[in-house]
């Protein structure tokens, strides 16, 4: 599918920490990327690197620690930890400075006016920092909590405007007006329950655990429609049948339970549950990792077909680089909660720069016994590869569209490698 330049999803300095006793587990640490409309964006890395947590944080299954998530230009997720930390740091620094000044005052009382003036200046600066960060916290909480409400209100307002015009044209026809009123009430009920974040849907990694064993396939797929306020059973049934056939199943499957299906069929049910909501974006969290190779190909081809047919944007999470290369336009590589490299699919395979990316690529087997005999694995050891004791790394663009997590010295080395 041809990409355009409209950014549909923007992840900005996303952090997701989990509390472990007195310490934080930094599952996702300062990750930033953008996904354009109609694009398939691959996110790869070894198990436990934070890929799934990134997807779950985007869709608001977790409240993010800090950073921002923007969807269609609106902030749908906002963390406040960074602002709270900034207040705490400013208070600690101010307290240390004031303590030093008070020690100076105790030693030399003749400078009382001068030192008191300095203390007041420090307190005023602290008050400004605290006020600014508290305002940012209020804005973040407001956006996080109110974005769906504002989205629903905008839909209702547009619907009212549309039906006012239809009612004006139908004046003098009581039967038509009554039908319009009934249709309007039904659509308004759905609009009031609509959320912006439901335009992003997720396909979960485990096709067994993600389906309720006590619900029929019909109930599983239709659940989102029911939650959204749709009550027309005939409409729901037709929609379920249509989606089942779209994902390669049949109508008769609607009244069966998940345990009656194979792994590949269960994953198709998970895909059907996602696309019945008519999302603009799908987060596919390792949708083929639990399936055997032949079924993997079927599910990947199904996702490609749906992407073309429905105009979907896909965030494809996997640990198999060969699968991701086939499916994705751009690829981001994660390691230990950090995004270490991001580039176009072909560029990443042609010019891998970060040592971890090279390690991942060296692990891809090929059905060529001669090549396999000569293939050498690249082992990534971050302590041996990097020295960040003096110059700290950041995520930076080393060539157009090619980003790497590196410091100044490594950036120069990577730029020379690309020449």
N, C-alpha and C positions, 0 to 999 in steps of 0.2 A: 504494500500500500504506500502511496506517495505521501510523504510528510509535508505539513506546512509548518510555519514558524510560530503558530499560536501555542503558548504554553498553557497546558491544561492543568497540570499539577506542578507545584513548586514546593520542594522540601528545603527549608532554610535553617541550617545549624541545628538539626534535630538531635536532641539528647533524650535517651530513655534509660533512667537508672532505677534499679531495684534495691531496696534496703536489705542488707544482710547483716544483722546485728548492728554494730556501730559503723560499718563500712557500706559503701555503695558498690553494687555490681553494675558496671557501665556496659550495659547490653548494646546500646547504640550511643556513640560518642561523637557529636559534632559532625553529622552527615548532611551534606547538601547536594541536591541534584534537581533537574527539571525534566519533565516528560511532556513532549509536544503532542498535540491532538492527532490521533490516528497512528501513533507510534507504538512499536513494541519495544519496551525497555527491559533489558535483562539485568537481573541482580544476582551475582554469583559469589560463592565463597564456601569454605568448609563448614561442616555442621557446627553450630554454636557461635557463628561469627556475627549474628545479629540481623540476618536477612528477614526472617519471619517476624521478629520484633519490629523491624522497620515497617513492614506491611501492616501489622496490627496497629501500630501507632498512627499511621496515616488514616486508617479507617475508623479511628477513635475507639478501638476496643481497649486501648490503654490511654490514660490521660498522660500526655507527654510531660517530661520533666522540665525541659526548656527548649527554645527554638520555636519555629512556626511552620505550619503546613497551610499552603494556599491552594484552593481548588476553584478554577474558573475565576481567578482574581480575588476571591474572598477568603479570608482567614478562617479555616475550619478547625484548626488545632493550634493552641498556643500554650506554651509552658511558662511558668513564673519563677522557676528555681534560679535562673541566672540573675533576675532582678533582685530577688531576696538575698542571694549571695553578694551582689554588689553593695546592698545596704549594709550587710554584716561586715564586709571588708572595709567599707568607708568608716563605719563606727569604730572598728578595731584600730584603724590607722589614726583616726582623730583622737581616740583615747590615748594612744601611745605618744602622739605629739603633745597633747595637753599635759600628760604626766611628766614629760621632759621639761616643758616650760614651767610647771609648778616646782620642779626640783631646782631649776634656775632661780626662780623667785625666792625660794627658801634660802638659797645661797647668797642672793643679792637683792635685798628688799628695796634698794634705790630704783630698780627698773620695774617697779610694780605697774605703773601706768602703761609702759611699753608692752610688758608681757600680757597684761589683761587684754590689751588691744589685739594682740596676736591670738590669744585664746578665743576671743569673740569672733575673729575672722574665721578661725578653724570651725567653730560651731555654726557660723552662718553658711560656710561652704558645705558642711555636713548636712544641714537642713535642706539645702538646694538639691543635693544628691539624693537624699531620702525622699523628698517630694517628687522628684523626677521619676525615680524608680517605682514609687507607689502609684503614680499615674499610669506608668507602663503596665503594672500588675492589674490595675482596674480595667484598662483597655483590653488586656489579654483575656481576663475573665469574662468581660462583656462580649467580646467576639466569640470566644469559645462556647459560651452559653446561649447567645442570642442569634447566631448566624442562621440556624434552622428556623427559628421563629420569624426572622425577617424574610427568609426565602418563602415560607408559607404565606405570609402577608402579601408579598409581591405577586404570588400566583393567584391568590384570591382576588386582589385588585384587578389583575389582568382579565380574570374570568368574568368579574362583574361588568367590566367595560365591554367585553365581547358580547355578553348576553343582553346588556342594555340596548346595543345596536340591533341584535336579533329580535328582541321584543318590540322595538320601534317598527321594524319592518313587518312584524306579524300582527300589528294592531288591526282589529276587526275580525280576527279569526280566533275565537275562544279556545277551540280544540288545539290549535297549534301553540297558542300561548301557554295552555296547561301542560302540554308535552315539553315545551321549552323550560317551564318552571321546574318540572320534575327532573329533567336532565341537569339543569343548573344546580339544584340542591344536591344531587348525587356527586357532581364534579366538585362542588365547593367542599363537601365533606372530605373528599380525597385530598383536595388542595390544602385544607387546614392541617392534615396529618402528614403532609409531605415534608421531607427533610433533604437538605442539599447533600448531605453525606450519603444518602441512599443511592445517589447517582454514581457512587463507587461501590461495587460489590466484590466479594471475596470468594475464591474457590479454595477450600482448605486442603491441607496436605494429606490428611488421613481420610480416605473416602468411607471408612467404616465408622470411626468415632464422630465424624461431623454430621452424621444422619441419625435422627431420633428413631430408635428401633421400634417404638410404640406407635409411630405415625405411618400412614400409608404414603406412597410416593405422591399421590394427589395432594395430601395435606402438607407434605414437606415443601413441594414446589409452590403451592398456592399461599403459603403462610405469609409471605411478604405482601401479597395483594390484600389479604384479610387485615393485616396490621395497618395497611395504608387506608383502610376504610371502605374498601370495595365489598359490597354485599350481594351483588347480582351473581347467583350461583351458576346460572347458564353461561354468563360471560367468563367466570373463573374457570369452569370446566373446559370451555372451548380454548381458552388461553393455555391451560395446562396441556391439552392434547396437541395444540400447535407447537408448543415448546418441546414436548417429548419427541415429536417427529423431527423437529429441527436438530436435535442432538443424537438422532439415530436410534431412538427407542420407538415403541408403538403404544397405541392408546390402551391396550390391555394391561400394560405395566402400571397404569395409574392406581389400581386398587391392590397392588402387592406391597409387601413390606421390604425394607432394605436387605434383610438377611436372605431374601430369595434371589439376590442378584450377585453377579461376579464383581470383582474389583473394578474392572473397566466400566461396567454398567453403573456401578455406584458413583464413580467419578462423573459419568455423564449426567446422573441425577443432580450431583452437586453443581455442575455447570448450568443445568436447566434452572435450578433454584436461583442462581445468580442472574441469568439473562432475562428471566421473566419480569424483572423489575425495570427493564429497558435502561440499563445503566449506560453512562458514557465511558466509564472506565472499569476494567476488571483487574483485580490483584490476584494473580494465579500463584498460590504458594506451593511450590513443588508439586504441581498437579499430576506428575507422572512418576514420581520417585517410588511410589508403592506398587507400581504396575510392572508386568514383565515387558520385554522389549517390543514385541509385536503390538501389544495393546498401547504402549507408549506412543508409537507412531500414529495409531488411530486417533488418540486423544489430541496429540499435537496438530494433526491435520484438521481435526474438528475445530480447534481453537483458531487456526488460521482461516478456515472457512467462515466462522462466525465473525472474525475480525473484518473480513472483506464484506460480508453480507450486512452486518449491523453497524459498520463504521466504528468499531470499538478501539479504545486505547488500552493497552495491556502492560501492566507491570508483571513481568515473568520472573519469579524467584526460583532458582535451582542451584544445584551444586555441580551439575554436569555441563561443562563448557561447550561440548560438542552439540548438545541439544540447544543450548542458548544461542550459539552462533547461527544455527539453522533458522531459529525463530525470531531473533531480535535484530532491531536496527542499530541500537546502541547498547553497550554493556558497561555496567558498573561492577567493580570488584571490591568486595568487603573482606576485611581481616580484623578480627578482634574488636569489633564494634566501630571500626573506622572504614571510610571509603578510601581505598588506596590508589585506585586508577579508574578512569572513565574515558571511553572513546567509542567511536563508531565500531561496529562489529568487525569489519574487515581490517580496519586500522589496528585494533587491539591484537588481532591474531598475527598481523604482519609485523607490527613494531611494538611488542610488549616492552614496557620500560621498568615497571616496578618488579623487584625480585620475586615477590609473592605471585604476581601474575605469571611470570616465567615458570615458577614452580607448578602452578595449576596446569599450564599448557603442556608441560613436560609429562604430566600424568595421564594425558589422553591417549588411550590405546588405539592403534589402527589395525585393520584386518590385513596386515602385510607382515608375514613372518620374517622377511629379510630386515625390514625396518625395525621390527620389534626386538630383534637380536641386538641391534646397534643402539636402540633408544636408551638414553641415560636420564635418570630422574634428577631434577634439580631440587635440592633440599633447601628450604628457606629457613634461615636462622636469623631472626631480627637483631639479636645482640651482635652477631658477627657482621651483618650487612650494613647497619646504620650506627652512626655516632651522633646522637642528638644532645649530647651533654652541654654543648656551647650554643649551637645554632638550632633552634627548634623548628620542626617541620610544619608546613601548612599545605592545604589542598590548593594547588595552583595549576594554571594552564601553561603547558610547556610548548604546545603548538596548537593551531586553531582546532578547537573541539576535543583536544586530548589533554586530560587533567591527570595529575599525579600528586600523591601525598609525599612531599619531599622538602628538604631545606635548600638554602641557596647553593651550596656546593653540589648537591645531587641534581638540582635543576640545570646547572651548567653542563654537567656530565650527560644528562638525558638529551639536552638540546644538541650536543655534539653527536650523540648516537643517531639522531634523526636526520642529520645532514647527509 
